[in-house]
Amino acid sequence: MEFLKGEGATKVICAISLPFFTGDAIKNFDEAYEKGLFYRIIGTNAVYHEELLKREWYISTDVSGLFANVITRIHYNQSLSELLDNRNIIEKVVKHE
Protein backbone atom coordinates (compact mmCIF):
# COMPACT_ATOMS: atom_id res chain seq x y z
CA MET A 1 0.00 0.00 0.00
CA GLU A 2 2.86 2.34 0.80
CA PHE A 3 4.41 1.52 -2.56
CA LEU A 4 1.17 2.21 -4.44
CA LYS A 5 0.68 5.54 -2.66
CA GLY A 6 4.29 6.40 -3.32
CA GLU A 7 3.73 5.73 -7.01
CA GLY A 8 0.81 8.19 -7.05
CA ALA A 9 -2.23 6.02 -6.35
CA THR A 10 -5.01 8.20 -5.00
CA LYS A 11 -7.37 5.48 -3.73
CA VAL A 12 -6.13 2.00 -2.81
CA ILE A 13 -8.83 -0.66 -2.48
CA CYS A 14 -7.88 -4.23 -1.59
CA ALA A 15 -9.99 -7.30 -2.23
CA ILE A 16 -9.47 -10.39 -0.10
CA SER A 17 -11.25 -13.67 -0.78
CA LEU A 18 -10.54 -15.23 2.63
CA PRO A 19 -9.97 -12.47 5.21
CA PHE A 20 -7.99 -14.30 7.86
CA PHE A 21 -6.68 -11.43 9.97
CA THR A 22 -4.46 -13.05 12.57
CA GLY A 23 -2.01 -11.77 15.16
CA ASP A 24 -1.64 -7.99 14.98
CA ALA A 25 -3.12 -7.73 11.48
CA ILE A 26 -6.17 -5.65 12.46
CA LYS A 27 -4.04 -3.27 14.51
CA ASN A 28 -1.57 -2.94 11.63
CA PHE A 29 -4.36 -2.21 9.15
CA ASP A 30 -5.89 0.31 11.57
CA GLU A 31 -2.55 2.12 11.61
CA ALA A 32 -2.18 1.97 7.83
CA TYR A 33 -5.71 3.33 7.42
CA GLU A 34 -4.98 6.20 9.81
CA LYS A 35 -1.90 7.03 7.70
CA GLY A 36 -4.13 7.16 4.61
CA LEU A 37 -2.41 4.24 2.91
CA PHE A 38 -5.67 2.71 1.72
CA TYR A 39 -9.35 3.54 1.28
CA ARG A 40 -11.11 0.22 1.88
CA ILE A 41 -10.58 -3.50 2.14
CA ILE A 42 -13.30 -5.74 0.73
CA GLY A 43 -13.48 -9.24 2.18
CA THR A 44 -15.91 -12.07 1.76
CA ASN A 45 -18.13 -13.58 4.39
CA ALA A 46 -16.50 -16.95 3.67
CA VAL A 47 -14.59 -16.21 6.89
CA TYR A 48 -16.48 -14.52 9.73
CA HIS A 49 -14.49 -12.06 11.78
CA GLU A 50 -16.54 -9.92 14.16
CA GLU A 51 -13.74 -7.40 14.82
CA LEU A 52 -13.41 -6.59 11.12
CA LEU A 53 -17.10 -5.73 10.85
CA LYS A 54 -16.55 -2.89 13.34
CA ARG A 55 -13.92 -1.21 11.16
CA GLU A 56 -14.80 1.74 8.92
CA TRP A 57 -12.24 0.56 6.39
CA TYR A 58 -13.66 -2.96 6.01
CA ILE A 59 -16.51 -4.00 3.71
CA SER A 60 -17.90 -7.51 3.99
CA THR A 61 -19.51 -8.95 0.90
CA ASP A 62 -21.78 -11.98 0.70
CA VAL A 63 -20.47 -14.80 -1.50
CA SER A 64 -23.20 -17.36 -0.84
CA GLY A 65 -24.82 -16.68 -4.24
CA LEU A 66 -21.46 -17.05 -5.97
CA PHE A 67 -20.81 -20.34 -4.19
CA ALA A 68 -24.27 -21.58 -5.25
CA ASN A 69 -23.56 -20.60 -8.88
CA VAL A 70 -20.19 -22.36 -8.82
CA ILE A 71 -21.71 -25.55 -7.41
CA THR A 72 -24.51 -25.49 -10.01
CA ARG A 73 -22.14 -24.87 -12.93
CA ILE A 74 -19.79 -27.62 -11.82
CA HIS A 75 -22.72 -30.00 -11.44
CA TYR A 76 -23.88 -29.24 -15.00
CA ASN A 77 -20.31 -29.20 -16.41
CA GLN A 78 -20.53 -25.51 -17.36
CA SER A 79 -17.77 -22.90 -17.55
CA LEU A 80 -16.85 -20.82 -14.50
CA SER A 81 -15.01 -18.14 -16.52
CA GLU A 82 -17.61 -15.37 -16.31
CA LEU A 83 -17.96 -15.89 -12.55
CA LEU A 84 -14.25 -15.22 -12.04
CA ASP A 85 -14.19 -11.68 -13.49
CA ASN A 86 -15.25 -9.65 -10.45
CA ARG A 87 -14.28 -6.11 -11.50
CA ASN A 88 -17.92 -5.02 -11.86
CA ILE A 89 -18.83 -6.55 -8.50
CA ILE A 90 -16.02 -4.67 -6.72
CA GLU A 91 -17.07 -1.40 -8.34
CA LYS A 92 -20.69 -1.90 -7.21
CA VAL A 93 -19.66 -2.76 -3.63
CA VAL A 94 -17.47 0.33 -3.29
CA LYS A 95 -20.14 2.62 -4.77
CA HIS A 96 -22.86 1.10 -2.56
CA GLU A 97 -20.86 1.84 0.60
C-alpha positions in Angstrom: 0.0 0.0 0.0 2.9 2.3 0.8 4.4 1.5 -2.6 1.2 2.2 -4.4 0.7 5.5 -2.7 4.3 6.4 -3.3 3.7 5.7 -7.0 0.8 8.2 -7.0 -2.2 6.0 -6.4 -5.0 8.2 -5.0 -7.4 5.5 -3.7 -6.1 2.0 -2.8 -8.8 -0.7 -2.5 -7.9 -4.2 -1.6 -10.0 -7.3 -2.2 -9.5 -10.4 -0.1 -11.2 -13.7 -0.8 -10.5 -15.2 2.6 -10.0 -12.5 5.2 -8.0 -14.3 7.9 -6.7 -11.4 10.0 -4.5 -13.1 12.6 -2.0 -11.8 15.2 -1.6 -8.0 15.0 -3.1 -7.7 11.5 -6.2 -5.7 12.5 -4.0 -3.3 14.5 -1.6 -2.9 11.6 -4.4 -2.2 9.2 -5.9 0.3 11.6 -2.5 2.1 11.6 -2.2 2.0 7.8 -5.7 3.3 7.4 -5.0 6.2 9.8 -1.9 7.0 7.7 -4.1 7.2 4.6 -2.4 4.2 2.9 -5.7 2.7 1.7 -9.3 3.5 1.3 -11.1 0.2 1.9 -10.6 -3.5 2.1 -13.3 -5.7 0.7 -13.5 -9.2 2.2 -15.9 -12.1 1.8 -18.1 -13.6 4.4 -16.5 -16.9 3.7 -14.6 -16.2 6.9 -16.5 -14.5 9.7 -14.5 -12.1 11.8 -16.5 -9.9 14.2 -13.7 -7.4 14.8 -13.4 -6.6 11.1 -17.1 -5.7 10.9 -16.5 -2.9 13.3 -13.9 -1.2 11.2 -14.8 1.7 8.9 -12.2 0.6 6.4 -13.7 -3.0 6.0 -16.5 -4.0 3.7 -17.9 -7.5 4.0 -19.5 -9.0 0.9 -21.8 -12.0 0.7 -20.5 -14.8 -1.5 -23.2 -17.4 -0.8 -24.8 -16.7 -4.2 -21.5 -17.1 -6.0 -20.8 -20.3 -4.2 -24.3 -21.6 -5.3 -23.6 -20.6 -8.9 -20.2 -22.4 -8.8 -21.7 -25.6 -7.4 -24.5 -25.5 -10.0 -22.1 -24.9 -12.9 -19.8 -27.6 -11.8 -22.7 -30.0 -11.4 -23.9 -29.2 -15.0 -20.3 -29.2 -16.4 -20.5 -25.5 -17.4 -17.8 -22.9 -17.5 -16.8 -20.8 -14.5 -15.0 -18.1 -16.5 -17.6 -15.4 -16.3 -18.0 -15.9 -12.6 -14.2 -15.2 -12.0 -14.2 -11.7 -13.5 -15.2 -9.7 -10.4 -14.3 -6.1 -11.5 -17.9 -5.0 -11.9 -18.8 -6.5 -8.5 -16.0 -4.7 -6.7 -17.1 -1.4 -8.3 -20.7 -1.9 -7.2 -19.7 -2.8 -3.6 -17.5 0.3 -3.3 -20.1 2.6 -4.8 -22.9 1.1 -2.6 -20.9 1.8 0.6 
